[in-house]
Amino acid sequence: MRGVRLDGVDLSNASLPGCDLSQASLKGADLKWANLSECRLVSADFSGADLFHANLDLGTLDNGRFIKAQMFGANLNEVQALNVDFSGAFMKDIAMEEGDFSGSTFHHSFMLRAVLISSRLQDSQFYEAVLTGSALEEADFSRASITHSLLNGARMDNSLFSETDLQDSRFVNAVVTGADFSGARNIPPHLQEMIERE
């Protein structure tokens, strides 16, 4: 199924574990509750697709496009997702534990209550993203850019923000116990106060 065009196709509840949809186009496809676990989705385009509660666990998503995709409650646990574009995606309640999202882009993404525990997000880009109430414990945001974003109430225990740019982001009521901000840039004053209290 490599390179196949499935734009707008109804694949809701489809069970395709282990499939290879690399370089496929699924723009605007209906993938609600679909099982795409352990699939190769390298350079696949899911822009505007509906992935409501879809299962992409253990998949390979490198260089994929999920621009403005609907990903409410989707599972992306233990995935390899290098340099993926999630710009404008609706990712409320998404599960992204222990994955590698290094170099990925999350501009304008809505990630309310997202779970990224122990995930790697080095060199990732967040601009005007919403991560309010998210679980970010032990995640690695080294050298990432998290600017003009909302992380109010996020749990960031033991997370790594080494050399991360945090310009104009908000961390009201966030938990920063054990978090490492060594070399972080543009730390907002209210976050600096929280760090110093720890």
C-alpha positions in Angstrom: 0.0 0.0 0.0 3.0 2.3 -0.3 2.3 5.5 -2.1 -1.4 4.8 -2.4 -3.9 7.7 -2.6 -6.8 7.4 -0.1 -7.8 11.0 0.2 -11.2 11.4 1.8 -11.7 7.6 2.0 -13.8 6.1 4.9 -11.5 3.8 6.9 -13.2 4.2 10.2 -12.8 1.2 12.4 -10.4 -0.3 9.9 -7.9 -2.9 11.3 -4.6 -2.6 9.5 -1.9 -3.5 12.1 1.6 -3.7 10.6 0.7 -2.1 7.3 3.1 0.0 5.2 1.5 3.2 4.1 4.7 5.1 3.5 4.4 8.0 1.2 0.6 7.4 1.0 -1.8 10.3 0.9 -4.8 10.1 3.3 -5.7 13.8 3.3 -9.2 14.2 4.8 -9.6 10.5 5.3 -12.0 9.1 8.0 -9.8 7.0 10.3 -11.9 7.2 13.5 -11.1 4.2 15.8 -8.8 2.7 13.1 -6.0 0.4 14.2 -2.8 1.4 12.6 -0.5 0.0 15.3 3.0 -1.0 14.2 2.5 0.5 10.8 5.1 2.2 8.6 3.8 5.7 7.9 7.0 7.3 6.7 6.3 10.5 4.7 2.6 9.8 4.7 0.2 12.7 4.5 -2.7 12.7 7.0 -3.5 16.4 6.7 -7.1 17.1 7.7 -7.7 13.5 8.4 -10.0 12.4 11.3 -8.0 10.1 13.6 -10.4 10.2 16.6 -9.2 7.5 19.0 -7.1 5.9 16.3 -4.3 3.6 17.4 -0.9 4.4 15.9 1.1 2.8 18.8 4.6 1.5 17.9 4.5 2.9 14.4 7.1 4.8 12.4 5.8 8.2 11.3 9.1 9.9 10.3 8.6 13.0 8.0 4.8 12.6 8.1 2.2 15.4 7.8 -0.7 15.6 10.3 -1.5 19.3 9.6 -4.9 20.2 11.0 -5.7 16.5 11.7 -8.3 15.7 14.2 -6.5 13.5 16.7 -8.7 13.6 19.8 -7.9 10.7 22.1 -5.5 9.0 19.6 -2.7 6.7 20.7 0.8 7.4 19.5 2.7 5.6 22.3 6.2 4.3 21.6 6.3 5.7 18.1 9.2 7.0 16.1 8.0 10.3 14.7 11.1 12.3 13.6 10.5 15.6 11.8 6.7 15.2 11.7 4.5 18.2 11.1 1.5 18.4 13.6 0.8 22.0 12.9 -2.8 23.0 13.8 -3.7 19.5 14.9 -6.4 18.9 17.5 -4.7 16.6 19.9 -6.8 16.8 23.1 -6.3 13.8 25.4 -3.8 12.3 23.0 -1.5 9.6 24.4 2.1 10.0 23.3 4.2 8.2 25.9 7.7 7.0 25.4 7.8 8.2 21.8 10.5 10.0 19.8 9.2 13.2 18.3 12.5 14.9 17.9 12.5 17.7 15.3 8.8 17.7 15.0 6.6 20.8 14.7 3.5 21.5 16.8 2.7 25.1 15.9 -0.9 26.1 16.9 -1.6 22.5 18.0 -4.3 22.0 20.7 -2.9 19.5 23.1 -5.0 19.9 26.2 -4.3 17.1 28.7 -1.9 15.4 26.3 0.3 12.7 27.8 3.9 12.8 26.7 5.5 11.1 29.7 9.1 10.0 29.0 8.9 11.1 25.3 11.8 12.7 23.4 11.1 16.1 21.9 14.6 17.4 21.3 14.8 20.2 18.7 11.0 20.2 18.4 9.0 23.4 17.7 6.0 24.7 19.6 4.5 28.1 18.7 1.2 29.2 20.1 0.5 25.6 21.2 -1.8 24.7 24.0 -0.5 22.1 26.4 -2.6 23.1 29.4 -2.9 20.3 32.0 -0.6 18.0 30.0 1.5 15.2 31.5 5.1 15.9 30.5 6.9 14.0 33.3 10.5 12.9 32.4 10.1 14.2 28.8 13.1 15.6 27.0 12.6 19.0 25.4 16.3 19.8 25.0 17.0 22.6 22.4 13.3 22.8 21.7 11.5 26.1 21.0 8.4 26.5 23.1 7.3 30.0 22.5 4.0 31.9 23.0 2.5 28.7 24.3 0.3 27.7 27.2 1.5 25.1 29.7 -0.6 26.1 32.6 -1.1 23.3 35.1 1.2 21.0 33.2 3.2 18.4 35.1 6.8 18.6 34.2 8.4 16.6 37.0 12.0 15.6 36.1 11.7 16.9 32.6 14.6 18.3 30.7 14.5 21.8 29.2 18.2 22.2 28.5 18.9 25.1 26.1 15.1 25.3 25.4 13.7 28.7 24.3 10.6 29.5 26.4 9.9 33.0 25.3 6.5 34.4 26.3 5.1 31.0 27.3 2.9 30.6 30.4 3.4 28.0 33.1 0.9 29.1 35.8 0.3 26.4 38.4 2.7 24.0 36.5 4.6 21.4 38.5 8.4 21.7 37.9 9.7 19.4 40.7 13.1 18.0 39.6 12.9 19.6 36.1 16.2 20.7 34.6 16.3 24.2 32.9 20.0 24.4 32.5 20.9 26.8 29.7 17.2 27.5 29.0 16.6 30.9 27.3 13.9 33.5 27.9 12.5 31.9 31.0 9.4 33.8 32.0 9.7 35.6 35.4 6.8 33.6 36.9 8.5 30.3 35.9 11.8 31.5 37.2 10.2 32.1 40.6 8.7 28.6 40.6 12.1 27.1 39.7 13.8 29.0 42.5 11.3 27.7 45.0 12.1 24.1 44.3 
